[in-house]
């Protein structure tokens, strides 16, 4: 369970950083992200990634509080 908490935390932080700052540029210019940019626009993609990262981070925190810290 602790590995899932760590993974969700790191994944959430990575998505938030990618969504807000568009770094690393190699990831920002990947084909899948380009598809998101065509469908949602650049600002929509940034918002989507930030919200998705926040949800993953929140899920990791909830799991940490409810299961690991007992």
Secondary structure, DSSP 8 states (H G I E B T S, - for coil): -HHHHHHHHHHHHHHHHHHHH--SHHHHTSHHHHHHHHHHHHHHHHHHHHHHHHHHHHHHHHHIIIII--
